[in-house]
């Protein structure tokens, strides 16, 4: 999470010195990582770093746009054959997608 924040902050710095407006898009937000943790591990991360979950979730990103996996509603288009990094079955992909959606609950501009 720290590495991702550092990288995002680096790009934010570059964007801030541009002469025109810039929109930064990320494929994953920092909170996505917590969908893959137990609540105990997640809390240990916050305790160790001093980070505040609500602050990261609600203030780090102006907007969160969640694109739902094809495994949920467009199953015929979900395949392991066109993406070597994808290893989840459709049912596991749906479960992980729901967990990822859940970590953003409460963000003021989540769609």
N, C-alpha and C positions, 0 to 999 in steps of 0.2 A: 504494500500500500504506500509505503514511504517513497519507493522508487517511482511509482506512478504519479504521486503528488509532485515529486521533483520534476518529472518530465512535463507534466501539465503546467506547472509554474514557469518552467523554462519557455514553453511556447506562449504562455500568457505574457511574459516579459517581451518576447519578440513582437507579439501582436500589438502591445502597448506603444511601441515606438514607430509603428507604421503611420504613414501620412493619410491613410484612408481607413474606413471602418473595416474591422475584421471579425469574422465569426469563427470560433474554434469549435470543432466537432470532435468528439472522442467516441470510439467504438464501445468503450466500457467506462463506467464511472467507478470511482474508488469504492463506493458502497457495494458494487457487484461482488467484490471479493468476499464480503461477509455472508453472502448466500451459500458459500461453500464451507463455512465454519460452523462448529457447534456454538451455541450461545456462550458456553464457558470460554472457548477459545477467543471468540469475538470480544468478550468482556476483558479477558487477559490482555488483548492488544490495546484496548483503551486504557486499561490500568497502567500498562508498561509505558505507553507513549504520552499519556496525559491528554489524548485527543478526546473530543466530545462527539459522540455519534450524531446527535441532532445537528450540531454545527456543520459537520462534514456533509451530512445528507442534505440539509436545507440551504446552506450558504455557499457551498463550493461551486455549484452549478446553477446558472440562471434558469435552465429548463432541463427536464429529463424527458426524452422521448423514447419510450420502450417499444421496440418492434417485436411483436410476438413471433415465436418460432413457427415455422411452417408445420411442425409436428402437431400444432394445436389449431385445427380447422382447415388446414390444407395438406393433410397427411400424404396425399398422392405426390406432392412435390418435395417431401422430406426424404432425403437419401443420404447414404454414407458414401456413395460412389463419386461425388464431385468435390469432396473436401476431405483430404487426408487427415486433417486435424479433428474432424468430427468422428466421435466413436460411440456416442450415445444412441440407444434405441429411441424410437419416437416417444415411448412412454417415459423414459428417463429424461429426454429433452423437455417434455412438457412439465415434468416435476421441477426440473432445474429452472425453467423459465418462470414458473409460478413463485419459486423461492426468490429469484432475482427481482421479480416485480414487488414482492413483499418487503424487501429491504428498503425500497424507495417510498413506501407508504408514509405519508406525512409531508413529503416534499411539496412546497407551495405551488409548483408549476410542473406537475407530473402528468404526462399524457401517454 
